């Protein structure tokens, strides 16, 4: 009976683990409790009958084996996952079996029955309590499991949302570990930098993907982020797979775990390469526009100075030359007057340098062999350097010719060599002049100071390099400004003139310098093709003294009374009769009235009422063979360009002396003859 009962109970327990048992645990629990109670009562009846030799129906209710019923109730309460109500039902079922057995055997009264009933009832209560406790624990575990599952679901959803945001973001997002190695690399990072995620995960960001010049900035910001310090936006250059550099606007943020410990850094970046390039182009355009406006303003200023200042110098120089003509060779004041004349010419040279800087100076173009020009100027360059400076030359043979004004190119060389010599000072040093042919590209041209008309292409390069003190970037940005000097006030037109001459030749200029290491200036002049052939042109013969001036009548047209007075005195000194006019209209009228007797006309370019070039054209209309000399202190190229083709007889630059005026009149007389 025990074996059969044990087998039945074991079967029920096994059945409880099956799908049916999982679905119907209560039914199996009730069956198990009832079966255990029945088996216990049968065993109790059998045991008592065997011990006392009484009939089966009269024994069993008082057997100690009835205590096994308590285990039936308690075991079912522990093993079966059900509610206290079902546990109470199973307990009542077992107790009912005991009462039924007692009633059948006639033992339903008396203390033994009451004691056992009390024991069974207590066991049932304990079973219900155990069931309630276990159910509460099961509910607690259920809610914990439910919350954990919900948390896992939420974590998975957050992970999906995070992945979606990261992968579809329009920004480069790179996640770094505490050591700076890459752990995540989104699609935008793959697109911008060209690297697949599999190729970058685990690699160090700084050494593999950040340009050397930006590594310190990026490393500092990442360090601040890991330390929890506030960080700001910054720019960095990152290396793409194709070797190019991308300019990125970056920001970092620290990643922390649940305990607040730093576990990494998120680097967010925007590719601003195109915007940066456009911004640089805009700034370059603004810089060129500002430079052009500055040059235009300076050109207007220089033109005004050239006109007004040179008119003053005409009076100074003219009167000085007249005074020299009247003084005997041994006069004590003669030297003082010569100094006045020299100072006036230096004042005129100042206006020429301003005009050259503004790109409005005279340019007499010719095919020039740069090497030959440097060789011709080498002696003068040598005497212009400091005693301890050594001149060296590295000239590339067979250079193409350039279209240039030889005088102005010599002036450029002189200014650069003198500047290099002053940079060396009293120390030992070397000044090297090099030449070569350079294919000047658009990018290189953009980094130079150049004329608006400058274009990429083959250029002849003249380089002057010294081993002097050098200059810093701030000074280098200003060295070509007029009157800026690192030496003393009153200097500073030398390099400004160099820049103006280069611009006037449609060239470019670049300066590189390092404090303590010297300076290099490169001049780029457009190539004119094949090497120049040095064929010296004969200089025009000077007219004999006094040729073509005695007894001649000259019409002088100028709006400045001082200029008219001194020029008329000089003409009279040369033996000429002078007619004067104070403006263009008056000059044309005077010429019309005395056209037959006037041998030459000297007219200022800038006149009120009627400009000098229009006066020239109207005079030529009145008398086509009239010989007109144009005088100005501004721009002889502008004055003599188109007018020379129309028959302009000559040009007289202000200020001028009696000798200059005599030479101009002699050339006109010779051409007329």
LUMTORLUM-769275 format. One record per residue (C-alpha): residue in one letter; x, y, z. Coordinates in Angstrom, 1 decimal, decimal comma. Example, Ala and Ser with C-alpha at 12.3 -4.5 7.8 and 13.67 -1.06 7.14 Angstrom:
// residues 2
> type  px  py  pz
> A  12,3  -4,5  7,8
> S  13,7  -1,1  7,1
// end
This chain:
// residues 673
> type  px  py  pz
> X  0,0  0,0  0,0
> X  2,8  2,4  0,9
> X  4,6  1,5  -2,3
> X  1,5  2,0  -4,4
> X  0,8  5,3  -2,6
> X  4,4  6,5  -3,1
> X  4,3  5,6  -6,8
> X  1,0  7,5  -7,2
> X  2,4  10,5  -5,4
> X  5,6  10,4  -7,5
> X  3,5  10,1  -10,7
> X  1,5  13,1  -9,6
> X  4,7  15,1  -8,9
> X  6,1  14,2  -12,3
> X  2,8  15,0  -13,9
> X  2,9  18,4  -12,2
> X  6,1  19,3  -14,2
> X  4,4  18,5  -17,5
> X  2,5  20,9  -19,7
> X  -0,7  19,6  -18,3
> X  0,5  20,1  -14,8
> X  1,7  23,6  -15,6
> X  -1,7  24,4  -17,0
> X  -3,8  22,7  -14,2
> X  -1,7  22,7  -11,0
> X  -4,7  23,2  -8,8
> X  -6,5  20,0  -10,0
> X  -3,4  17,9  -9,5
> X  -2,9  19,5  -6,1
> X  -6,4  18,6  -5,0
> X  -6,0  15,0  -6,3
> X  -2,6  14,7  -4,6
> X  -3,9  15,9  -1,3
> X  -7,0  13,7  -1,5
> X  -4,9  10,7  -2,5
> X  -2,4  11,2  0,3
> X  -5,2  11,5  2,8
> X  -6,9  8,4  1,6
> X  -3,7  6,4  1,6
> X  -2,9  7,6  5,1
> X  -6,3  6,5  6,4
> X  -6,0  3,1  4,8
> X  -2,5  2,7  6,2
> X  -3,7  3,8  9,6
> X  -6,6  1,3  9,5
> X  -4,3  -1,5  8,4
> X  -1,7  -0,7  11,0
> X  -4,2  -0,6  13,9
> X  -6,0  -3,8  12,8
> X  -2,7  -5,7  12,6
> X  -1,6  -4,5  16,0
> X  -4,8  -5,2  18,0
> X  -6,3  -8,1  16,0
> X  -9,6  -6,4  15,6
> X  -11,7  -6,1  12,5
> X  -10,6  -3,5  9,9
> X  -13,8  -1,6  10,2
> X  -13,3  -1,1  13,9
> X  -9,7  0,1  13,8
> X  -7,6  3,0  12,3
> X  -9,1  6,3  13,5
> X  -6,7  6,4  16,5
> X  -3,6  5,2  14,7
> X  -0,4  7,5  14,9
> X  0,0  7,1  11,2
> X  -2,9  9,5  10,8
> X  -0,3  12,1  11,6
> X  0,9  11,6  8,0
> X  -2,1  13,5  6,9
> X  -0,6  16,6  8,2
> X  2,3  16,1  5,8
> X  -0,2  15,7  3,0
> X  -1,6  19,2  3,8
> X  1,8  20,8  4,4
> X  3,5  19,1  1,4
> X  0,7  20,2  -0,9
> X  0,9  23,7  0,4
> X  4,7  23,8  -0,2
> X  4,8  22,0  -3,6
> X  1,7  23,3  -5,3
> X  1,8  26,9  -6,6
> X  -1,7  27,9  -5,7
> X  -3,6  30,4  -3,6
> X  -4,4  30,0  0,1
> X  -8,1  29,3  -0,8
> X  -7,1  26,2  -2,7
> X  -4,7  25,2  0,0
> X  -7,6  25,5  2,5
> X  -9,8  23,4  0,2
> X  -7,2  20,7  0,0
> X  -6,7  20,7  3,8
> X  -10,5  20,5  4,3
> X  -10,5  17,5  1,9
> X  -7,9  15,7  3,9
> X  -9,6  16,5  7,2
> X  -12,9  15,4  5,7
> X  -11,4  12,1  4,8
> X  -10,3  11,6  8,4
> X  -13,7  12,6  9,8
> X  -15,4  10,3  7,3
> X  -13,1  7,4  8,3
> X  -13,8  8,1  12,0
> X  -17,5  8,1  11,4
> X  -17,4  4,9  9,4
> X  -15,4  3,2  12,2
> X  -17,6  4,7  15,0
> X  -14,6  6,6  16,5
> X  -16,0  10,1  15,8
> X  -16,2  10,9  19,5
> X  -13,8  11,0  22,3
> X  -10,6  12,8  23,2
> X  -8,4  11,0  20,6
> X  -10,6  12,0  17,8
> X  -10,8  15,6  19,1
> X  -7,0  15,8  19,5
> X  -6,3  14,5  16,0
> X  -9,0  16,7  14,5
> X  -7,3  19,6  16,3
> X  -3,9  18,6  15,0
> X  -5,3  18,3  11,4
> X  -7,0  21,7  11,7
> X  -3,7  23,2  13,0
> X  -1,8  21,6  10,1
> X  -4,4  23,0  7,7
> X  -4,0  26,5  9,1
> X  -0,2  26,2  8,8
> X  -0,6  24,9  5,2
> X  -2,8  27,9  4,4
> X  -0,3  30,3  6,0
> X  2,6  28,7  4,1
> X  0,6  28,9  0,9
> X  -0,1  32,6  1,6
> X  3,6  33,3  2,3
> X  4,7  31,4  -0,8
> X  2,1  33,1  -2,9
> X  3,3  36,5  -1,7
> X  6,8  35,6  -2,5
> X  5,8  34,3  -5,9
> X  4,0  37,6  -6,6
> X  7,0  39,6  -5,5
> X  9,2  37,5  -7,8
> X  6,7  37,9  -10,5
> X  6,6  41,7  -10,2
> X  10,4  41,8  -10,0
> X  10,6  39,6  -13,1
> X  8,0  41,7  -14,8
> X  9,9  44,9  -13,9
> X  13,1  43,5  -15,0
> X  11,6  42,3  -18,3
> X  10,1  45,8  -18,8
> X  13,4  47,4  -18,0
> X  15,0  45,1  -20,6
> X  12,4  46,0  -23,1
> X  12,9  49,7  -22,4
> X  16,6  49,3  -22,7
> X  16,2  47,5  -26,0
> X  13,9  50,3  -27,2
> X  16,3  53,0  -26,0
> X  19,2  51,1  -27,7
> X  17,1  51,0  -31,0
> X  16,3  54,7  -30,7
> X  19,9  55,6  -29,9
> X  21,1  53,6  -32,9
> X  18,5  55,2  -35,1
> X  19,5  58,7  -34,0
> X  23,2  58,0  -34,2
> X  23,1  56,4  -37,6
> X  20,7  58,9  -39,2
> X  22,3  62,0  -37,6
> X  23,7  64,5  -40,0
> X  26,7  64,9  -37,7
> X  29,9  62,9  -37,3
> X  29,5  60,9  -34,0
> X  32,5  59,0  -32,7
> X  32,4  57,3  -29,3
> X  35,7  56,9  -27,5
> X  36,8  54,7  -24,6
> X  38,7  56,1  -21,6
> X  42,0  55,4  -23,4
> X  40,9  57,3  -26,5
> X  40,3  54,3  -28,7
> X  37,2  54,3  -31,0
> X  34,3  52,1  -29,9
> X  31,6  53,5  -32,3
> X  31,7  55,2  -35,6
> X  28,4  56,3  -37,2
> X  27,4  56,4  -40,9
> X  28,0  60,1  -41,3
> X  31,6  59,6  -40,0
> X  32,0  56,8  -42,6
> X  30,7  59,2  -45,3
> X  32,8  62,2  -44,4
> X  36,0  60,5  -43,6
> X  35,7  57,5  -45,9
> X  36,5  54,8  -43,3
> X  34,2  51,8  -42,7
> X  33,3  51,2  -39,0
> X  35,0  47,8  -39,0
> X  38,3  49,4  -40,0
> X  38,4  52,1  -37,2
> X  36,9  50,4  -34,1
> X  39,7  49,8  -31,6
> X  42,1  52,3  -33,2
> X  43,4  55,4  -31,5
> X  41,6  58,6  -32,6
> X  44,4  61,1  -32,2
> X  47,2  59,2  -33,9
> X  45,1  57,7  -36,7
> X  42,5  60,3  -37,6
> X  43,5  63,7  -36,3
> X  45,9  66,0  -38,2
> X  49,1  66,7  -36,3
> X  48,4  70,4  -36,0
> X  45,1  69,7  -34,2
> X  46,1  66,8  -31,9
> X  47,0  69,0  -29,0
> X  43,6  70,8  -29,1
> X  41,6  67,5  -29,4
> X  43,6  65,8  -26,7
> X  43,1  68,7  -24,3
> X  39,3  68,8  -24,9
> X  39,0  65,0  -24,5
> X  41,0  65,2  -21,2
> X  38,7  67,9  -19,9
> X  35,6  65,9  -20,8
> X  36,9  62,8  -19,0
> X  37,7  64,9  -16,0
> X  34,2  66,3  -15,9
> X  35,4  69,9  -16,7
> X  33,3  72,1  -18,9
> X  34,3  72,0  -22,6
> X  33,5  74,3  -25,5
> X  33,3  74,1  -29,3
> X  36,5  74,0  -31,2
> X  37,8  73,4  -34,7
> X  40,1  70,5  -35,7
> X  41,4  69,0  -38,9
> X  40,7  65,3  -39,3
> X  42,3  62,9  -41,8
> X  40,2  61,3  -44,4
> X  40,9  57,9  -46,0
> X  42,0  59,6  -49,3
> X  44,7  61,6  -47,4
> X  42,8  64,9  -47,5
> X  42,1  67,0  -44,4
> X  38,6  67,9  -43,4
> X  37,9  70,9  -41,2
> X  35,5  69,9  -38,4
> X  33,6  71,9  -35,9
> X  33,8  69,6  -32,8
> X  32,3  69,3  -29,3
> X  32,7  66,5  -26,7
> X  30,6  65,1  -23,8
> X  31,5  62,7  -21,1
> X  29,9  59,2  -20,9
> X  29,3  57,9  -17,3
> X  27,9  54,6  -15,9
> X  25,2  54,3  -13,2
> X  27,8  55,0  -10,5
> X  28,9  58,3  -12,2
> X  32,3  57,0  -13,3
> X  33,6  58,1  -16,7
> X  33,5  55,3  -19,2
> X  34,2  57,3  -22,4
> X  33,6  60,4  -24,5
> X  31,2  61,2  -27,3
> X  32,8  63,4  -30,0
> X  30,3  65,2  -32,2
> X  31,5  67,0  -35,3
> X  30,2  68,9  -38,3
> X  32,2  68,9  -41,6
> X  32,7  72,6  -42,3
> X  35,4  72,2  -44,9
> X  33,3  73,7  -47,7
> X  32,0  76,5  -45,5
> X  35,5  77,2  -44,3
> X  36,8  77,3  -47,8
> X  34,0  79,7  -48,8
> X  34,7  81,8  -45,7
> X  38,4  81,9  -46,6
> X  37,6  82,9  -50,1
> X  35,2  85,6  -48,9
> X  37,9  86,9  -46,5
> X  40,5  86,8  -49,3
> X  38,1  88,7  -51,6
> X  37,4  91,2  -48,8
> X  41,1  91,6  -48,2
> X  41,7  92,1  -52,0
> X  38,8  94,5  -52,1
> X  40,2  96,4  -49,1
> X  43,6  96,4  -50,7
> X  42,2  97,7  -54,0
> X  40,3  100,4  -52,2
> X  43,4  101,3  -50,3
> X  45,4  101,5  -53,5
> X  42,7  103,5  -55,2
> X  42,6  105,9  -52,3
> X  46,3  106,1  -52,2
> X  46,4  106,5  -56,0
> X  44,0  109,5  -55,8
> X  46,1  110,9  -52,9
> X  49,4  110,3  -54,8
> X  47,9  111,9  -57,9
> X  46,8  114,9  -56,0
> X  50,3  115,1  -54,3
> X  52,0  114,6  -57,7
> X  50,0  117,5  -59,2
> X  49,9  120,0  -56,3
> X  53,3  119,2  -54,7
> X  55,1  119,1  -58,0
> X  53,6  122,5  -58,9
> X  55,2  123,8  -55,8
> X  58,5  122,0  -56,6
> X  58,4  123,6  -60,1
> X  58,6  127,0  -58,5
> X  61,4  125,8  -56,1
> X  63,4  124,0  -58,7
> X  62,8  126,5  -61,4
> X  63,8  129,5  -59,3
> X  66,8  127,6  -58,0
> X  68,0  126,8  -61,5
> X  67,4  130,4  -62,5
> X  69,4  131,6  -59,5
> X  72,3  129,1  -60,4
> X  72,3  130,6  -63,9
> X  72,9  134,1  -62,6
> X  75,5  133,2  -59,9
> X  79,1  133,1  -60,9
> X  81,0  129,8  -60,4
> X  82,8  130,9  -57,3
> X  79,8  132,6  -55,5
> X  79,5  131,6  -51,8
> X  75,7  131,0  -52,1
> X  76,0  128,7  -55,1
> X  76,3  125,6  -53,0
> X  73,3  126,5  -51,0
> X  71,2  127,0  -54,1
> X  72,4  123,6  -55,4
> X  71,2  122,0  -52,2
> X  67,8  123,6  -52,8
> X  67,7  122,1  -56,3
> X  68,7  118,7  -55,0
> X  66,1  118,7  -52,3
> X  63,4  119,7  -54,8
> X  64,4  116,7  -57,0
> X  64,2  114,4  -53,9
> X  60,7  115,7  -53,2
> X  59,7  114,8  -56,7
> X  61,2  111,3  -56,2
> X  58,9  110,9  -53,2
> X  55,8  111,5  -55,3
> X  57,1  109,0  -57,8
> X  57,5  106,3  -55,2
> X  54,0  106,9  -53,9
> X  52,7  106,6  -57,5
> X  54,7  103,4  -57,9
> X  53,1  101,9  -54,8
> X  49,7  102,8  -56,0
> X  50,5  101,1  -59,4
> X  50,2  104,4  -61,2
> X  53,8  105,1  -62,0
> X  55,4  105,2  -65,3
> X  56,2  101,8  -66,8
> X  58,4  101,8  -70,0
> X  58,1  98,1  -71,0
> X  60,8  96,3  -72,8
> X  62,0  92,6  -73,2
> X  64,4  92,2  -70,3
> X  66,9  89,4  -69,5
> X  66,7  89,3  -65,7
> X  70,0  87,6  -65,4
> X  71,8  90,2  -67,5
> X  70,1  93,0  -65,6
> X  71,2  91,5  -62,2
> X  74,8  91,1  -63,6
> X  74,8  94,8  -64,7
> X  73,6  95,9  -61,3
> X  75,8  93,6  -59,2
> X  78,5  96,2  -58,5
> X  75,9  98,7  -57,3
> X  74,3  96,0  -55,2
> X  77,6  95,1  -53,6
> X  78,4  98,7  -52,6
> X  74,9  99,0  -51,1
> X  75,4  96,2  -48,6
> X  76,9  96,2  -45,1
> X  80,7  95,6  -44,8
> X  80,2  92,1  -43,2
> X  77,4  90,9  -45,6
> X  78,5  88,6  -48,4
> X  76,6  88,8  -51,8
> X  76,1  85,5  -53,6
> X  74,3  84,7  -56,8
> X  72,5  81,6  -58,0
> X  71,2  82,5  -61,5
> X  69,4  79,9  -63,6
> X  70,7  80,1  -67,2
> X  68,5  80,7  -70,3
> X  65,7  82,4  -68,4
> X  62,7  83,5  -70,5
> X  62,5  87,2  -71,1
> X  60,0  89,4  -69,2
> X  58,2  92,5  -70,3
> X  59,4  95,0  -67,7
> X  60,8  98,4  -67,1
> X  64,5  97,8  -66,5
> X  64,9  100,9  -64,4
> X  62,1  99,9  -62,0
> X  63,4  96,3  -61,8
> X  66,8  97,7  -60,8
> X  65,1  99,8  -58,2
> X  63,3  96,7  -56,9
> X  66,6  94,8  -56,6
> X  68,3  97,7  -54,9
> X  65,5  98,1  -52,3
> X  65,4  94,4  -51,5
> X  69,2  94,1  -51,1
> X  69,4  97,3  -49,0
> X  66,6  96,0  -46,8
> X  68,4  92,6  -46,5
> X  71,6  94,3  -45,6
> X  70,0  96,3  -42,9
> X  68,4  93,1  -41,5
> X  71,9  91,6  -41,2
> X  73,3  94,8  -39,6
> X  76,8  94,5  -38,1
> X  76,7  90,7  -37,9
> X  78,2  88,3  -40,4
> X  75,6  87,2  -43,0
> X  74,8  86,3  -46,5
> X  72,5  87,8  -49,1
> X  71,6  85,5  -51,9
> X  70,0  86,6  -55,2
> X  68,4  83,7  -57,1
> X  66,5  83,4  -60,4
> X  64,4  80,7  -61,8
> X  61,3  79,7  -63,8
> X  58,2  78,9  -61,8
> X  54,8  77,6  -62,9
> X  52,7  79,7  -60,7
> X  49,4  77,9  -59,8
> X  46,2  79,4  -58,7
> X  46,6  78,3  -55,1
> X  50,1  79,7  -54,9
> X  49,0  82,9  -56,5
> X  46,2  83,3  -54,0
> X  48,8  83,2  -51,2
> X  50,8  86,1  -52,7
> X  50,3  89,8  -52,9
> X  49,6  90,4  -56,6
> X  48,0  92,7  -59,1
> X  44,3  92,2  -59,9
> X  45,4  91,3  -63,5
> X  47,9  88,6  -62,4
> X  47,1  85,2  -63,8
> X  48,5  81,7  -63,2
> X  51,1  80,4  -65,6
> X  54,9  80,5  -66,2
> X  56,7  83,3  -64,3
> X  60,3  84,3  -63,8
> X  61,2  84,3  -60,1
> X  63,6  86,7  -58,5
> X  64,5  85,7  -55,0
> X  66,4  87,7  -52,4
> X  67,3  85,7  -49,3
> X  69,2  86,9  -46,3
> X  70,4  85,4  -43,0
> X  69,4  88,4  -40,9
> X  67,3  88,8  -37,9
> X  64,0  88,0  -39,5
> X  60,5  89,3  -38,6
> X  57,4  87,9  -37,0
> X  54,1  87,4  -38,7
> X  52,5  90,6  -37,4
> X  55,4  92,7  -38,8
> X  55,4  90,7  -42,1
> X  51,8  91,6  -42,7
> X  52,7  95,4  -42,6
> X  56,1  95,7  -44,1
> X  54,7  96,7  -47,5
> X  52,6  99,5  -46,1
> X  53,8  103,0  -47,0
> X  56,0  104,6  -44,3
> X  55,9  101,5  -42,1
> X  59,4  100,7  -40,8
> X  61,0  98,7  -38,0
> X  63,8  101,2  -37,9
> X  62,9  104,8  -37,3
> X  60,3  107,3  -38,4
> X  60,6  108,7  -41,9
> X  61,6  105,4  -43,5
> X  59,3  102,8  -45,1
> X  58,8  103,6  -48,8
> X  61,3  101,1  -50,1
> X  59,3  97,9  -49,8
> X  56,1  99,8  -50,6
> X  57,7  100,8  -53,9
> X  58,7  97,2  -54,5
> X  55,1  96,1  -54,2
> X  53,8  98,9  -56,4
> X  56,3  98,1  -59,1
> X  55,5  94,4  -59,0
> X  51,8  95,2  -59,3
> X  52,4  97,5  -62,1
> X  54,1  94,6  -64,0
> X  51,1  92,3  -63,4
> X  53,3  90,2  -61,1
> X  53,2  88,8  -57,6
> X  55,2  89,0  -54,4
> X  55,6  86,6  -51,5
> X  57,5  87,1  -48,3
> X  58,5  84,4  -45,8
> X  60,4  85,1  -42,6
> X  61,2  83,5  -39,3
> X  62,6  85,6  -36,3
> X  66,3  84,7  -36,0
> X  66,5  82,8  -39,2
> X  66,3  85,5  -42,0
> X  63,8  86,6  -44,6
> X  63,1  85,5  -48,2
> X  61,3  87,7  -50,7
> X  60,2  86,2  -54,1
> X  59,2  88,4  -57,0
> X  57,2  86,7  -59,8
> X  57,1  88,4  -63,2
> X  55,0  86,9  -66,1
> X  57,2  85,2  -68,6
> X  57,4  86,7  -72,1
> X  58,6  83,6  -73,9
> X  62,1  83,1  -75,4
> X  65,2  84,6  -73,8
> X  65,8  88,3  -74,6
> X  68,5  89,2  -77,0
> X  70,7  91,9  -75,6
> X  70,9  94,4  -78,4
> X  71,6  97,9  -77,0
> X  69,6  100,6  -78,5
> X  71,5  103,8  -79,3
> X  70,6  106,6  -77,0
> X  69,1  109,7  -78,7
> X  71,7  112,4  -79,2
> X  71,3  115,4  -77,0
> X  70,5  118,6  -78,9
> X  73,3  121,1  -79,0
> X  73,0  123,9  -76,4
> X  70,7  126,6  -77,5
> X  69,3  124,8  -80,5
> X  65,9  125,9  -81,6
> X  65,1  128,3  -78,8
> X  66,3  131,8  -79,7
> X  63,6  134,0  -81,1
> X  60,8  131,4  -80,8
> X  57,4  132,1  -79,4
> X  56,0  129,6  -76,8
> X  52,5  129,4  -75,5
> X  52,5  128,4  -71,8
> X  49,2  127,1  -70,4
> X  48,9  126,3  -66,7
> X  46,4  127,2  -64,0
> X  49,1  127,7  -61,3
> X  50,4  131,3  -61,3
> X  53,6  130,4  -59,6
> X  54,3  127,7  -62,2
> X  53,5  130,1  -65,1
> X  55,8  132,8  -63,6
> X  58,8  130,6  -63,1
> X  58,4  128,7  -66,3
> X  58,0  132,0  -68,2
> X  61,2  133,3  -66,6
> X  63,0  130,1  -67,7
> X  61,7  130,4  -71,2
> X  62,8  134,0  -71,4
> X  66,2  133,0  -70,0
> X  66,4  130,6  -73,0
> X  65,6  133,4  -75,4
> X  61,9  132,7  -76,1
> X  59,0  134,9  -76,3
> X  56,2  133,7  -74,0
> X  52,4  133,9  -74,3
> X  50,5  132,8  -71,2
> X  47,0  131,3  -70,4
> X  45,5  130,4  -67,1
> X  43,1  127,6  -68,2
> X  42,3  125,3  -71,1
> X  39,7  127,5  -72,8
> X  41,9  130,5  -72,6
> X  44,8  128,6  -74,0
> X  42,9  127,5  -77,0
> X  41,7  131,0  -77,6
> X  45,2  132,5  -77,3
> X  46,5  129,9  -79,7
> X  43,7  130,6  -82,2
> X  44,5  134,3  -82,1
> X  48,3  133,8  -82,5
> X  48,4  130,4  -84,4
> X  50,8  131,6  -87,1
> X  53,4  133,0  -84,7
> X  53,4  130,2  -82,0
> X  56,3  127,8  -82,5
> X  55,6  125,5  -79,5
> X  52,9  125,0  -76,9
> X  53,6  123,8  -73,3
> X  50,4  122,8  -71,7
> X  49,6  121,2  -68,3
> X  47,7  117,9  -68,3
> X  45,3  118,9  -65,5
> X  43,5  122,2  -66,3
> X  40,2  123,7  -65,3
> X  37,5  124,2  -67,9
> X  39,3  122,1  -70,5
> X  41,8  119,4  -69,8
> X  45,3  119,3  -71,2
> X  44,6  116,4  -73,6
> X  41,6  118,2  -75,0
> X  43,5  121,4  -75,4
> X  46,1  119,4  -77,4
> X  43,4  118,0  -79,7
> X  41,7  121,3  -80,3
> X  45,1  123,0  -81,0
> X  45,9  120,2  -83,5
> X  42,5  120,8  -85,1
> X  43,3  124,5  -85,5
> X  46,8  123,8  -86,8
> X  47,7  120,2  -87,5
> X  51,5  120,8  -87,5
> X  51,4  122,5  -84,0
> X  54,1  121,1  -81,7
> X  52,7  120,6  -78,2
> X  54,6  119,6  -75,1
> X  52,6  118,1  -72,3
> X  53,8  118,7  -68,7
> X  52,5  117,0  -65,6
> X  53,6  115,6  -62,3
> X  51,2  112,6  -62,4
> X  51,4  109,9  -65,1
> X  53,4  110,3  -68,3
> X  52,3  106,9  -69,5
> X  48,7  108,0  -69,4
> X  49,6  111,3  -70,9
> X  51,8  110,1  -73,7
> X  50,1  106,8  -74,6
> X  47,2  107,7  -76,9
> X  48,4  111,3  -77,4
> X  51,8  110,3  -78,8
> X  50,0  108,5  -81,6
> X  48,0  111,7  -82,2
> X  51,1  113,7  -82,7
> X  52,2  114,8  -79,2
> X  55,7  116,4  -79,6
> X  57,1  115,7  -76,2
> X  56,6  115,3  -72,5
> X  58,0  117,4  -69,6
> X  57,8  115,9  -66,1
> X  57,3  118,3  -63,2
> X  59,4  119,6  -61,4
> X  61,9  120,6  -64,0
> X  64,9  122,8  -64,3
> X  66,1  125,2  -67,0
> X  68,2  122,4  -68,4
> X  65,2  120,0  -68,6
> X  63,1  122,7  -70,3
> X  65,9  123,5  -72,8
> X  66,3  119,8  -73,6
> X  62,6  119,4  -74,3
> X  62,4  122,5  -76,5
> X  65,5  121,3  -78,4
> X  63,9  117,9  -79,1
> X  60,8  119,6  -80,4
> X  62,8  121,9  -82,6
> X  64,8  119,0  -84,0
> X  61,6  117,0  -84,8
> X  60,1  120,1  -86,5
> X  63,2  120,5  -88,7
// end
